[in-house]
């Protein structure tokens, strides 16, 4: 069976990190993505917003949240910087088209 895959969420690591203590974990995750032909949405749709996590009190920000995919068509992706966001993570919008090679048939029976 050939099917697509989407993985998304807080990876809790900057996959582009060059800091030695973090790059080993980034390397493991990036190897997994490469070995499984996964594509990062932020590579296909570059954003002017370079972070997904921000703590204004500590004055820090980084990219920790990702969507990766294979076997589907992603048509849109945005990191959204909203004025009324109560989280320290920015919302991410992803739009995709799923390809189906088989049709799903449902049989309904009534129990009179």
BATOR-881389 format. One record per residue (C-alpha): residue in three letters; residue number from 1; y negated, x, z. Coordinates in pm, 1 decimal. Each point is the difference from the previous one (the first is absolute). Layout:
N
r = ALA&k = NUM&c2 = Y&c1 = X&c3 = Z
...
***
This chain:
112
r = UNK&k = 1&c2 = 0.0&c1 = 0.0&c3 = 0.0
r = UNK&k = 2&c2 = -345.9&c1 = 127.8&c3 = -90.0
r = UNK&k = 3&c2 = -275.9&c1 = -113.4&c3 = 234.2
r = UNK&k = 4&c2 = -349.9&c1 = 103.4&c3 = 100.4
r = UNK&k = 5&c2 = -120.5&c1 = 105.1&c3 = 339.1
r = UNK&k = 6&c2 = -329.7&c1 = -19.8&c3 = 188.8
r = UNK&k = 7&c2 = -59.5&c1 = 181.7&c3 = 328.0
r = UNK&k = 8&c2 = -332.0&c1 = -43.2&c3 = 172.2
r = UNK&k = 9&c2 = -164.9&c1 = 44.0&c3 = 334.6
r = UNK&k = 10&c2 = -118.1&c1 = 250.6&c3 = 255.7
r = UNK&k = 11&c2 = 190.8&c1 = 322.9&c3 = -72.2
r = UNK&k = 12&c2 = -192.0&c1 = 163.5&c3 = 287.8
r = UNK&k = 13&c2 = -33.6&c1 = 324.8&c3 = -197.4
r = UNK&k = 14&c2 = -244.8&c1 = 125.3&c3 = -261.0
r = UNK&k = 15&c2 = 226.1&c1 = 62.9&c3 = -300.5
r = UNK&k = 16&c2 = -259.5&c1 = 235.6&c3 = -147.8
r = UNK&k = 17&c2 = -33.1&c1 = 207.3&c3 = 318.1
r = UNK&k = 18&c2 = -8.0&c1 = 377.2&c3 = -30.0
r = UNK&k = 19&c2 = -13.2&c1 = 53.7&c3 = 377.4
r = UNK&k = 20&c2 = 311.6&c1 = 202.0&c3 = 79.3
r = UNK&k = 21&c2 = 113.7&c1 = -210.6&c3 = 296.1
r = UNK&k = 22&c2 = -15.4&c1 = -318.3&c3 = -208.1
r = UNK&k = 23&c2 = 87.6&c1 = 129.1&c3 = -344.5
r = UNK&k = 24&c2 = 371.1&c1 = 32.6&c3 = 86.9
r = UNK&k = 25&c2 = 22.1&c1 = -374.7&c3 = 65.0
r = UNK&k = 26&c2 = -211.1&c1 = -73.2&c3 = -307.9
r = UNK&k = 27&c2 = 236.1&c1 = 218.3&c3 = -204.2
r = UNK&k = 28&c2 = 303.6&c1 = -197.4&c3 = 121.8
r = UNK&k = 29&c2 = -157.8&c1 = -335.3&c3 = -83.2
r = UNK&k = 30&c2 = -130.1&c1 = 123.2&c3 = -336.0
r = UNK&k = 31&c2 = 346.9&c1 = 138.1&c3 = -85.1
r = UNK&k = 32&c2 = 152.7&c1 = -338.9&c3 = 81.4
r = UNK&k = 33&c2 = -253.8&c1 = -170.1&c3 = -226.0
r = UNK&k = 34&c2 = 65.7&c1 = 245.5&c3 = -283.8
r = UNK&k = 35&c2 = 380.4&c1 = -18.5&c3 = 36.9
r = UNK&k = 36&c2 = -16.5&c1 = -379.8&c3 = -19.6
r = UNK&k = 37&c2 = -252.8&c1 = -15.7&c3 = -287.0
r = UNK&k = 38&c2 = -258.1&c1 = -168.8&c3 = 220.8
r = UNK&k = 39&c2 = -364.6&c1 = -7.1&c3 = -111.2
r = UNK&k = 40&c2 = -293.7&c1 = -16.1&c3 = 239.0
r = UNK&k = 41&c2 = -249.1&c1 = -277.4&c3 = -79.8
r = UNK&k = 42&c2 = -290.9&c1 = 221.2&c3 = 108.0
r = UNK&k = 43&c2 = 97.4&c1 = 246.5&c3 = -273.4
r = UNK&k = 44&c2 = 9.8&c1 = -269.8&c3 = -269.7
r = UNK&k = 45&c2 = -317.5&c1 = -172.8&c3 = 122.9
r = UNK&k = 46&c2 = -228.5&c1 = 263.8&c3 = 153.5
r = UNK&k = 47&c2 = -249.5&c1 = -140.7&c3 = 247.9
r = UNK&k = 48&c2 = -348.5&c1 = 108.9&c3 = 94.3
r = UNK&k = 49&c2 = 111.8&c1 = -67.2&c3 = 359.3
r = UNK&k = 50&c2 = 202.9&c1 = 305.4&c3 = 100.6
r = UNK&k = 51&c2 = 136.9&c1 = -133.9&c3 = 328.4
r = UNK&k = 52&c2 = 192.1&c1 = -297.7&c3 = 137.1
r = UNK&k = 53&c2 = -44.4&c1 = 71.5&c3 = 372.3
r = UNK&k = 54&c2 = -336.5&c1 = 44.7&c3 = 171.1
r = UNK&k = 55&c2 = -101.6&c1 = 36.2&c3 = 361.8
r = UNK&k = 56&c2 = -377.0&c1 = -14.4&c3 = 19.3
r = UNK&k = 57&c2 = -6.0&c1 = 84.4&c3 = 372.1
r = UNK&k = 58&c2 = 191.3&c1 = 326.4&c3 = -58.9
r = UNK&k = 59&c2 = -167.8&c1 = 54.8&c3 = -338.8
r = UNK&k = 60&c2 = 334.6&c1 = 56.3&c3 = -177.2
r = UNK&k = 61&c2 = 157.8&c1 = -147.2&c3 = -310.4
r = UNK&k = 62&c2 = 311.2&c1 = 69.7&c3 = -206.7
r = UNK&k = 63&c2 = 233.0&c1 = -152.7&c3 = -255.8
r = UNK&k = 64&c2 = 308.4&c1 = -128.6&c3 = 183.3
r = UNK&k = 65&c2 = 82.8&c1 = -324.4&c3 = -179.0
r = UNK&k = 66&c2 = 177.3&c1 = -3.3&c3 = -334.8
r = UNK&k = 67&c2 = 176.9&c1 = -218.5&c3 = -252.4
r = UNK&k = 68&c2 = 267.2&c1 = 166.7&c3 = -213.1
r = UNK&k = 69&c2 = 211.8&c1 = -159.5&c3 = -268.6
r = UNK&k = 70&c2 = 254.5&c1 = 38.0&c3 = -277.3
r = UNK&k = 71&c2 = 145.6&c1 = -241.3&c3 = -252.9
r = UNK&k = 72&c2 = -302.0&c1 = -234.0&c3 = 6.4
r = UNK&k = 73&c2 = -339.0&c1 = -16.9&c3 = -168.2
r = UNK&k = 74&c2 = -298.9&c1 = 31.8&c3 = 231.5
r = UNK&k = 75&c2 = -305.8&c1 = -157.4&c3 = -159.7
r = UNK&k = 76&c2 = -258.4&c1 = 47.2&c3 = 275.2
r = UNK&k = 77&c2 = -49.7&c1 = 190.5&c3 = 324.7
r = UNK&k = 78&c2 = -301.5&c1 = 30.1&c3 = 229.9
r = UNK&k = 79&c2 = -78.7&c1 = 147.9&c3 = 339.0
r = UNK&k = 80&c2 = -244.0&c1 = -256.0&c3 = 137.1
r = UNK&k = 81&c2 = -290.3&c1 = 90.7&c3 = 228.4
r = UNK&k = 82&c2 = -91.3&c1 = -339.8&c3 = 144.4
r = UNK&k = 83&c2 = -296.7&c1 = -64.4&c3 = 226.5
r = UNK&k = 84&c2 = 200.6&c1 = -221.8&c3 = 236.4
r = UNK&k = 85&c2 = 313.3&c1 = 208.5&c3 = 52.6
r = UNK&k = 86&c2 = 112.3&c1 = 9.5&c3 = 365.2
r = UNK&k = 87&c2 = 274.3&c1 = 257.8&c3 = -61.2
r = UNK&k = 88&c2 = -32.4&c1 = 378.1&c3 = -15.8
r = UNK&k = 89&c2 = 200.1&c1 = -15.4&c3 = -327.2
r = UNK&k = 90&c2 = -154.3&c1 = -123.8&c3 = -322.5
r = UNK&k = 91&c2 = 176.8&c1 = -283.5&c3 = -182.5
r = UNK&k = 92&c2 = 174.8&c1 = 87.9&c3 = -323.9
r = UNK&k = 93&c2 = 33.3&c1 = -235.0&c3 = -296.2
r = UNK&k = 94&c2 = 286.2&c1 = 44.1&c3 = -246.8
r = UNK&k = 95&c2 = 82.3&c1 = -222.1&c3 = -297.1
r = UNK&k = 96&c2 = 323.2&c1 = 46.7&c3 = -190.8
r = UNK&k = 97&c2 = 218.5&c1 = -154.5&c3 = -265.2
r = UNK&k = 98&c2 = 369.8&c1 = -16.3&c3 = 80.5
r = UNK&k = 99&c2 = 243.3&c1 = 22.4&c3 = -289.0
r = UNK&k = 100&c2 = 308.0&c1 = -219.0&c3 = 14.0
r = UNK&k = 101&c2 = 304.9&c1 = 63.0&c3 = -215.6
r = UNK&k = 102&c2 = 200.1&c1 = -286.4&c3 = 144.2
r = UNK&k = 103&c2 = -97.8&c1 = -357.9&c3 = 59.3
r = UNK&k = 104&c2 = 41.7&c1 = -162.4&c3 = 336.6
r = UNK&k = 105&c2 = 168.3&c1 = -339.1&c3 = -5.0
r = UNK&k = 106&c2 = -15.0&c1 = -233.9&c3 = 295.5
r = UNK&k = 107&c2 = 232.9&c1 = -297.1&c3 = 43.3
r = UNK&k = 108&c2 = -123.9&c1 = -279.1&c3 = 221.7
r = UNK&k = 109&c2 = 231.8&c1 = -266.7&c3 = 138.3
r = UNK&k = 110&c2 = -111.3&c1 = -307.4&c3 = 183.5
r = UNK&k = 111&c2 = 202.8&c1 = -120.3&c3 = 292.8
r = UNK&k = 112&c2 = -28.8&c1 = -379.8&c3 = -18.7
***
